Amino acid sequence: MFELHAPRREPMSAPTFLPEHFINRELSWLEFNARVLEEAQDASNPLLERAKFLGIFASNLDEFFMVRVAGLREQAFGALPPQDPPTDGLSPLSQLQRIAFRVRQLVEQQYECWTASVRPALAAEGVRIHVEADLTPAQRKNLDKFFRQRAFPVLTPMAIDPSHPSPRFHNRGLYLAATLRRTHGIGPGRMFAVVQLPQVLPRYVPIDPESLTDFIRLEEVVAGRLPELFGGYQIVNVGAFRITRDQDVDLLDEEGDDMLRAIEGRLRARQRSEAVRLEVSADMPPELLSLLVEEEQLKRGADGGYNEVYPVNGPLDMTGLFELIGQVERPDLRDDPFAAKVEPELREDADLFASIAKRDFLLHHPFDSFRPVVDFVQRAARDPDVLAIKQTLYRTSGDSPIVSALIEAAENGKHVTALVELKARFDEANNISWARRLEQAGVHVVFGFMDLKTHCKLALVVRQEGKKTRRYAHLGTGNYNPTTARIYTDLGLFTADKVMTEDVAAVFNFLTGYSQDHAWQRLVVAPQDLHRRTLELIDEQTQRAAAGKPARIFAKLNALVDRPTIEALYRASGAGVPIDLVVRGVCSLRPGLSGLSENIRVRSIVDRFLEHSRLFVFGEGEDQRVYLSSADWMPRNFERRVEVMFPVEAPELKRRIVEEIIPAQLRDNQRARELSADGGYSRVSAAAGQVAIRSQHVLLGQTPVEAVPGPAPPGSTAPVPAAKPSERKSKPGRKQGEQKSLSHGKHKADRNGSDKSRDKNPDKTGKRGSRAAK
C-alpha cells in the first residue's frame, strides 16, 4: 500500500546483542522529562502553559524519585535483586550516579527557565511574583492580616532538642528550618526548629485579594514572620527544605491478605518510608543541612560518590505553579479552548445502541469527545432492556460520572460488576473510596488478582433485544476518566461484533472467576498470550522481508523496554523491514546502528496533550493488521498485568488510522523529536518550503488537510508541499508558520488532557505534591 524509503537488506544471520545495543531505561526516562522541559522553554507556547510544563516537569521528577530511584537505591545499598535486569547491564550504583548527574543538569535548566524567562515574562504581562523586600507598607499590611487570620492559627512551631525529637517529615512536604537564639524566657540558649507549610494554605498568596495579579510565595510570608511563632527567640538564619520518600512499597506481600485492608495498611506505611532525596534552598545553613542529612540517613557522596542532597537556587517544589496558574484569570496566556467532535450517530439525541449495532466506531480522544463513552454507561444504567454491565476501573476522576452511573444501574436492579484495581499506583486511596461506594450500592466489586494488576480498559453491556440477548462493548487504550480524556490522547472502539464481545465477556470471566479455557478469537490477552503474539507479529514481517515480500511495522506506544521485543525488532530491521516507532517516553532501543537497526526510526512527540495511545500496524495492503492496546512493550505489561490488545477490522476505521492518524504523527515537524543512536533526541524542524505541521493541530482540524497529503506511509520522508498563501495566515505576534496551541482555559493540575483541559503527566489537583503525568 505504501512505499517509504528503500530499506537496507542485510544477509540474515544470528546477531549478537551486546549491552551497548540498548539504552538504559532510567536515563531514557530523564530524556523524556527533558523534552517536557523543552516545552516550558519554548517561547512560542502560551505563557501560562509554559509555567504548567515547569510544574509537570517537577511532578514527573518527584514520581521518578519516589519509584524508580527508590527501587535502584534498594538494589544498590540493600542488595535487593532487580525485578527486571537492565538491558544495558549498568549496575544500580552506576545508574544512580548517572541519574544524579543528569538530574542536576535538568533542574538547573528548569530554574534558569523560571528565573530568566517565564517569571520575567509573567511580570511583563502584569502577573508579578514578589519577595518580601520589594513590598510596599500597604502590601505588608495585607500580608500581616493574612498571616494572623489564616496562617498563624494552623502553623505549628516545632523545636528540635532532646525533649522535642525531630518530627517525621512528610513525603514532599514543604518545611522551613531555622536556627534560633533565646533572648528571654525559658528554653535552650540556641536551638533548631522547623515549621511545616501545610497544603491547606495557598502556596502563592495574593497580596491583594481583590486583584489576582500580585503574589508572594507562602514560605516568604512565614519566614518573614517567624518571630511571631517563636516568641522569646531571635531568628539567626532560615532555609527551606523538602524530602522525597520511597513510595515503591509492596502493597501486597501475603496471599492471605484481605486486599482492601492490606492496601490501606501499606498506604500508611508509605509515610514512614526512607528518604531518597533532600531538596534544600541555596541559603540553607550548613548546620541545619547536616542535621537533616544525619536524621534522614541520606547519602552525601561517601557511597561511591552518590549524593542525595539537591541545593536549589529558587523556590522549592515547582508543582506549586499549578496553583498559581489556577488563580490567574488570563485566557490570553493559555491555550485556546477547543470543541471535541461527536459523530451524529453517537450524539445524545441518537439511539446509541442501535448505532453501535450497525457498525463499529473509533474514538480518538481528545479530538473526539469522551461524552459517548460516559453516555454508553449512563444509558445502560437507565435502559430497561439492559440486563448487566461489566466495567474495569483503573484510574477515574474524583467525581466520576461513570462510577455514578454504575451505582445508578445497581439501584435500578441491573447486575453490575466492577473490577476496581486497588493497586493503581498513587490512586489506591481514591480507588478504595470508589470500591466502598460501589459495594454499598449493591455493585459486585472485584479487586482482580493479588499478583497481577488489571490494566485493560473494558466495558460490557448485555441487553435483551426481543428473544435474544446482545452484547455491546467499549475497548480502549486509556482510562475511564473524563478529565484525563481531555488532556491525554487515547483511542477507543465501540463494537457489537459477536466474536469480539464474546472475547470481552471471557476476559471478565477470567478476572472474576479465574476462567481460563476460552479460545480467544479476536483479543490477545496478557499475561497469557500478549508477549508471544507480539513477537510472532514482528517475526512474520521479518520472514516476509527475507522472502522479498512487502513488510512494514509501525508502533506507537508510551514505552519500549522489553528486551526480547527489541531483539525481534533488530532482527526485522536486519531483514529489511522498515520500522517506524513513535515512543513518547522510555525507549531502550537504539535506532540507526550499523548492521543492526538502520531500518528503524524512533520519534517522540511531546505537546499540549499527553500522547498515551498504543497503536500497532503490521504489514501492508490486504495483509495489513491494525491493533490497539492497553499495554506498552515492557516486561511488566507482558508478565505482571492483565492487558488486552484488540484488532481494528472495519475498513473505514483502519483507513482513518493508516491514512490520517499515523501520517500526522510521522510528518510532525514542530513537536516531534528523533532519537539517534547515541541516545540523544533532536527536534524535527520544517525544511525550507515545507508547511509547519503539528500533529495535534492536524487532528484538531486546525491545520488544513492539504498540508498532510495522504495516504502517507509510516516513516515517510517525502517533502510536504508548501501551503497556499491563504493557509499561511498567522496570528499577530507569531512567526509565519507558527501555530498557537488550542486549549481549555484553567488547567487543573497532573500530568498535559471532557471538556475541560497531568503526564504530560496530568491528574493534577492543583495542590502541592499532586501526582503528575507519566
N, C-alpha and C positions, 0 to 999 in steps of 0.2 A: 504493500500500500504506500509506504513512504520510502524515499531514498534520502539519506542524510549525508554522511561522509563516507568515503571509501575505507572500510575497516581494514586494519592490518591483520593478515592471517599468518600466524607463525606455525611451524611444524608442531604437531601435537606431541608432547612429551610430558612426563610426570614432573611438574615443577617442584622445587624445594622451597618451602616457605620459611623465611627467617624472621626473627623478631623485628628487624628494621623494615619489614614489609608492612608493618602495622603502626597505626598512630595510637598513642596512649589515650585511653578513654577520658581520664580526668583532665588532661591537658587540652584535649579536643573540646571538652565542655567549656573550659575557660575561654577558648577562642569563640565559641558561640556567644558567651556573655560579652566578649569584646565587640561582637557585631551589634549586640543590643546597645552597648555604649556608643557605638558609631552613630546610632540614630539620635542620641542626645547631642552628639557633637555636630550633627548635620544642620546647618543654619537654614536649610530650605524647609525643615519641618516647623509647624506652628510652635510658638514658644512654650506654651503650657504642655504640649505633647513632648517637647524636649525634656522638660522637668520630669514628666511622667516616666520617660525612659531612664532617667537617672535613678528614680525610685525603683523601677523594675530591676535595673542592674544590681542595686543594693539588696533587694529582696531575694533575687536569684542567688546572690553570693551567700546570703545568710543560710539558705536551704542547702547549698553546696557544702558549707562547713558543717552544718548540723547532721548531714547524712553521709556524704562521700568522704570528707576529710575525717569525720569521726570514725568511720569504718577503717580507713587507712591507718589511723592512729592506733587503733586496737591491734591491727596486724603488726605495725612497726614496734610498738612498745609492750604489747600484751601477748605476742606470739599467737594471735588468732589467725588461722588459715583463711585466705580469701575465698569468698563464695564463688567468684568467677575469676580465675587467674588472668592477669593482664596479658593481652595478646602480644605486647611489645617486650615482655619479660622484665620490666623495671621492678625493682624491689619496692616495698611500701615506703621505706625511708627516702629512697631516691625520688619517688613520686611526691612525697610531702615537701621535700626541699625544692623541687621544681615548681610545685604549686605555689609555695610561699613566695618564690621569686617573681612569678608571673602575676600573682595577686597584687603584690606591692606596686608593680608597674601599672596595672589597670586602675587600682584605687587612686594612684597619683594622677592619672589621666581623668578619672571621674571628678576629683576635686578641682583640678585645673579647669575642667569644663564648667563646673558650677561657679567657681570664683571669678574666672576671667571672661566667661561668655554668657551663661544663662542668667546668673544673678544681675549683672550689669544691664543685660537686655531687658529683663523684667523691670528694673528701675527706670529704664528709658521709656517703658510703656506705662509707667505710673504705679507699678507694683513693687514696693520697696521692703527690703528685709533690713531692719535696723539692728544696731548694737546699742547697749546701754549708754555708752559715752556720747552718742550722737543725739540723744533725745533732748527735746525742749522741756522746760519745767512743767508745762501743761501736759505733755505726754507722760512724763514721770508720774505726775499726779494720777493719771488714768491707770497706770500700771500699779501704783501703790494700792489703789482701790481694788483692782483685780486680785492682787496678791492677798490682801487682807480678807476680802469677801469670798474668794473662790479657792485660792491655792492654800493659804495658811491652814484652814480647817482640815484639809486632807493630807498635808505633808507630815511626815514623821521623822524628826531628827534622831539619828542613831549613833551613839558614841561607841567607839571600839576600844575597850580596855579590859583588864582581867575580869571585871564584874559584868561587862557587856561584850560577850564574844561576837566575833564577826557574823553578821546575818548571812543567810543563804541567798545569794544574789540570783534573781530570776533570769531565766534564759531570755536574752535580747532586751532585758530591761535597761532603762537609761538611768544612770546614777551620777550624782555629784559627790566627790570626795574632797575633804578639806582637812587641813592641819589647823588646830585651834590652840590658842594660848589663853589661860584663865586670867581675867582681870580682877575678879572679885567673886565672892561666894565659895561654894564647896566644889569639889571635883579635882581631878588631876591638873597639875600645872600646865601640862602640854598633852594633847591627845589627838587622835584621828577620829573623824566622824564621816558618815555618809548620809545622803538623802536620796531616796528613790523619787523619780519624777513619774507619777502614776499616769496611766493611759486615760484616766477619767478627766484629765486636764488637757486642754489643747496644746499641741506641740508648737504651733505657730499662733501666737496670741495677737489678736487685733489690737493695735494701740488705741484706735478709736472705734468702738463697737458699731458706730453709725456709718463708718466708711471702711469697707474691706479693701483698702489699698496699702495700708502700712502695717507691718507685722514685726514681731520680735520673737525669737525662739524662747521657749519656756525656760530652758536652762540659764539663759541670760537674766531673765526676770528673777529666778530663785537665787542664783549666785550673787546677784547684787543686793539681796535682802536676807542673806544667811544670818546676820547678827540678830534678826528678829526670831529666828528659830533656835539659836544657841545663845540665850541671854547669859551674861557673865563671862563670855569668851570673846576674844578678838580673833578674827579670821586671818590667819597668816598667809595661806595660799589655798587655791582650789582648782580642781580639774574635773573633767567628765570621763566616765568610762562605761563600757558596755561589754557584757560577757555573752558569748555564744556557747551553748552547751550541746553535748552529744544527744541527738534525738533519734539516733538509729538503734532504738531499743527494741529487742524482740518482744512483740506484743503478745505472742503466744509461745509458750515453751513446754506445755504439758498437754497431751491429747485429751486428758480427762477434764480439762478446764471447761467451765461454762464460758462460752466465748465472750458474751457481752460483759459479764462481770470481770473476766480476766483482763479484757482490754481496758476497762475502766481503771482497774488497779495499776496496770502498767502505764497508763497515761499519767497517773500521779507520779510514778517513778521517774518519768522524764524530767520533772522539775528538780530531781535530786541527782541528775547525771553529771558527768565530768565536764569541765570547761574545755573547749577546743580552740577558742580564740578570745583574746582580750584586745579590744579597741580602746585606745585612750586618746584624749585630746593632747595636742602638742605641748600644752603648758602643764601637763600632769606632773606634780612634784615627785622627784625620784624616790623619796622615802615612801610615799603612798603607792607608787608603782611597785616597788619591791614588796611591800606588804601584800598587795593584791596577787602578785605572781606567786609568792610563798603560800598564801592562803588557798589559792586555787590549784596549786601544784602544776603550774604551766611550764612548758619548755621555753627556755630562753637562750638557745644557742649551744648549750652543753651537750645535747643529744644529737651528735652528728651535724651540728650547725643548724638544727631546725629551731626556729624562733616563732612562738605563737603570740607574740605581742606586736600589735599593729598601731603605731602612733599615727594620728590623723590630723592633718593641717586644715581643719574645717569642722563643720557641725557633724557630730556623730549621728549615725542612723539616718541615712538619706531616704529611707522609706517614709519618713515624716512628710516628704514632699507631696505624697498623695493627699494628705490632709490640707495642705496649702492649696493645691490645685482645686480641691472641692470647695474651698471658700471664695476663690477669686471668680467673680462673675464677669468674665470677659470672653464671650463666644468667639470674638475675632482672633483670639490667641489659641483657639482649639481647632481640631479637625472639623470640617463641615459635617453636619448631620446627613444621614442617607436613609433612603426608604428601601427596605428589603422587599424583594419581589415575592408574589404569591401567584401560583398558577390558577387560572379561573376555576378548574375542577376541584381545587383544594380550598377555595375561599369559604368563609363562614356560611354563605347562603347556598353552598353546593352540598350535594349528598356525598360526603367523604368516602363512605364505604362503597357506594356504588361506583365512584370514580376509580378507587383502587382495584375493585373487582374487574374493571375493564382493562386496565393496563398498569404497569409499574411506573413509579415516579421517583426521580432522582432529585434530591435537595442538596444544594451546595451552600452551606451557611458560611458567613452571614449574608451573602449576596441573595440567597433565598431565605425567606422568613422561617423562623423556628415555630411560628404560630401553628402551622398544620400539625406539627408533632404534638404540641400541647392539646390541640383540638382532638387528635386521634384518641388520646386517653380520656379527655373530658367527655367527648361524645359517647365513647364506650361506656362511661360511668352512668350516663343518663339514658342510653338506648335500651328500651325494654327487651329487645331481641338479643342483646349481648348476654352471654352466659358466664364468661370468665375473662379475666385479664391477668396476664403474667408479665412482670416487669423486672429488669435489673436496674439497680441504683448504685452507682459508684461514687460520683460526686454530683450533688444537686444544689440548687440555690437555697438561700436562707429562708425565703418564703416561697417554697416550691409549689407551683400550680399543679404539677404532675403528682406530687405526693398528696396534695389536697384532693385531686381527682380520684386517686386510689382509695382514699378514705371515704369519699362520697360513694364510690362504687360498692364498697363493702357495706356501707349503711343502706344502700339500695338493694341489698340482698344478693349481689353477684359474688361469685367465687373469685377472690383476688389473692394472688400470690406475689410477694415482692421479695426479690433476692437483694438484700442490703449488704454491701461489702463493708464490714466494720473495719477492715484493715487498710482502707484507702488513706495513705499517709497524710497526716495533718488535717484530715477531715473525719477522723474517727469519732470525736465527740459529737460533731454535727450529725453523723450517721446513727450514732446511738440514740440521739434525741428523736430522729425520724423513726427509727425502728420501734421505739416505745409508743409513739403516737399511732403508728400504723397498727401495732398489736392491739392497742386499746380500742381501736375502731373495728376490730374483727378481721383485719387483713392477716393472712397466713404469711408470717415473716420467716425467711430462711436466711442464715448467715453464711451459706456456702461451706467451704472446706477449711479445716484447720491449717493445712499446709499449702493451700493454693489461694491466690487472690482471684476473685471473679471480676475480670476486666472487660468482658464482652458487653456490648450495648444492644440490648434486645427488648422489644415489646411485642406481645402477642395478644390478640383479641380473638375470642371464639364466639361466633354469632350464629343464632338459629335463623335459617332462611328457608321458610317452608318446612319440608320434611327433612331437610339436610342441615348439617352444621358446616360452617365455613370458617377458616382461619384467615386472619389478616395480620401482617407483621410489619414492624419497622426495625431495620437493622442499621447501625450507624458506626462511624469511626470516633465519635465524640460523646460526651456525657449528656444525660438528660437534664441539662441546666440552661434555662432560657437566658440567663445573664451571660455566661461564657459563650453561648451560641451567637452573641453579638460581637464578640471580640476574638473568637477562635475560628479558623477555617476548618470545616468538617464536612463530610459527605454522609448522606443518609438515603436509604432506599425504602420506599413503601411497596409492598407486594402482597398479592393474594395467591401467588403461584402455589399450587397444591404440594408439589415436591419440596419447594423451599420452606414453606410454612410447616410441613411435617418435620423437616430437619430442625427448625427453630423450636418446635414443641419437644423434640428429643433432647435438645440442649437443656431446656428447663427440667425435663425428667431426670437428666444426669445431675443437675445442680441440686434438685430437691430429694432425689431418691437413689443416687449412685447408679442409675440405669445406664448400662454401657453396651448393650447388644445391638443398638441401632446401626444400620448400614447407611452411612452418610452418603447422600447423593449430590447435594449442592454445596453444603457448608464444609469447610475444613476447620477442625477444632483442635485447639491446644488444651492440655499437653499431649493429647493422643497422636495427632497426625500433622500438625501445622509445620513443624520443623522438617519432617521427612518430605512433605509435599512441596514446600518451598524449594528445597534442594532439587527435587525432581523437576520442577518447572524450570529452574535455571539450567539443569543438565540437559533437558530436552532442547533448549536453544543452543547449547554447546554442540550437541550431536547434529543438529540441523546445519549449523555453520560449518562443522567439519565435513559434512556431506555436500557442501556447496549450495545449500538451500537458504532462502531468506530467513533471517533470525534477528531478533531485537529484544532488549529488556529495558523497561522503564520502571523506576520505583520512586515513589515519593513517600517519605516517612520522617519520623522525628529523630530516630537514632539508628545507627548501623554499627553493631559491636560484635555480633556473633561470629566467631572465627570460622566454623565450617561454612557459613553462608558467604563470608568474604572470600574464602578459598575457592568456593564454587564460582563466584563472580570472576576471580582471577583466571580460572580455567576457561570460562566462557570468553573472556577477553582474548586469551591466547588463541582460541579457536576462531577469532574474528567476529565475535558478536558485538555489535555496537550497544553500549550500555550507558544510559543516562540516569543519574541518581540526583534527586532533589532531597537533600537531607538537612532539615532545619538545624539540628543540634549536633550531637556527638556523631562523628564518623571515624571509625578506626581503619577504614580502607584508604590506601594511598593510590590515587589515580596517576596515570602518566608514567609509571615505572617501566623502563625499557625491558621488553621481553616478558612483562607480567600484566601490566594494566594500561597499555597505550590506548585501548579502545573504551576506556571508562572515563566519563566526565562526571564530576560531582559539583553541584552548586547548592548554595543555601540562600533562602530568601527570608529576610527579617524586615518587617514593615509594620504598618499600623495594626493589622490583625495577626494574631499568633498562628502561624502555619501548623496545623495539628492533624490534618487528614492523612490517612495511609492509603495509597493508591498504587496498584501494580498492573503492568501490562507486559505480557509475554507473547512474542511472535508478531506476525504481520498478516494483513489481509484476512482471508476466511479462517485462517488458523489462529487468529489473534484472540487471546484470553485477557479479560479485564476483571480485576478483583479489587474489592475494598476490604479493609480490615481494621480491627481494633488494636492490632499488635504491631509493634516495631520489630526489627530484626535484631533482637537481643536475647541472650540466654534466659533472662527472667520471663520474657514473653513466651518463649517456646516451651520452657520447662516448669515454671513455677506460677503460671497464671492460666485461668480459663479464658481463652481468646477465640474469636471467630473470624475467619476470612471467608468472604462470600462473593459469588460472581455477579457481574452486571451483564445480563444476557440480552435485554431488549435492544435491538439495533440502533434505535434513535438515541437511547441513553449512552450506549457505547460511543456513538458518533460525537455526542456532546463532550464526553471525557477526552476522546482522542483528538478531536478537531478544534475544541475550544479551550478546555481547561489546561491540558498539557502544553499546547503551544504557547499560551500566555505565560506559563511558568518558565519555559525554556527560552523565550525571547525577551524576558525581563532584562533591561539594561539600565535600571535605576536602583533597584533594591536587591539585586542578586549579587552574590559573591561566589567566586570559583575557587575550589580547593586545588592546590598544587601538590606535587609530590613531596615537597618539604614540610607539608602540614600547615602552611600558611594560606590565608584567603586574600584574594584581591577583588576589589569591587569591579563589576562589569559596567562599562560606560558605552553610551551610544557612539558609534563611529560617525565620521563626517557624512552627512546626507541621510543618516538614519533617523527615524522617529524615536523619540524618547518613550519607551514602553515600560510601564509599571504594572505588573501583572494584576495586582489587586484593583487598580483603577480600571483595567480592561474588564475584569469580571464584575465590577460595579457598574460598568456601562459608561464610564467617563471617557475612555479612550475609544475613538472610532474603530469599528470593526476592520476598516481598510488598513489600519496600522498594523494589524496582526494577520497577515494573509494566511489562508488555510487551504487545504489541510497542511499543517506543518508537522513534520515528524519529530519525535523526541530527539533533542540534541541538535536540531537544525542550526546551521551556522549561516544559512543563506541571508543575504542582506535584506533588511526591511526597507521598502520603498519610502522615500521622503513623503511627509504629509503634504496635503494640499494647503495652500495659504490659509484657507478658512479653518483648517484644523489646527493651525499653529497659534491661535489666539491664546494669550496667557493673561492672568490677572495682573493688574498694576503692581509693580514692585517685585515681580517674579521674573526670572530669566526665561528666555524663549525655550520652550520645550519642557520647562519645569511645571509639574502639576501639583496643585495644592491637594493635600490629603483630605479625604472626606471623613466625617465622624459623627459623634454622638453629642457632644455637649459635655456636661460634667462627667469626669471619669471617677468611678468609684473603685478605687484600687485594685487585683492580683496580677497577675502577670500580663497582655495587649489586646476582646471581644466582644434580642429582643428588639430589642427595640430601644435599648439604651446601651451605649458602649462602655489578659494578670498572666505565659508566661512563655506579651512575650512570656509572661508568666503571670496572668491575671487570676483572680478570685479575691482581689484586694478588697479590704473592708474599709480602707481609709484610715485605719488606726496603726500606730507604730507596731512593728513586729508582725504585720499581717503576712499571710503566705503569698508568695509571688507565683508568676508564671514561669512553667518549666518548659 
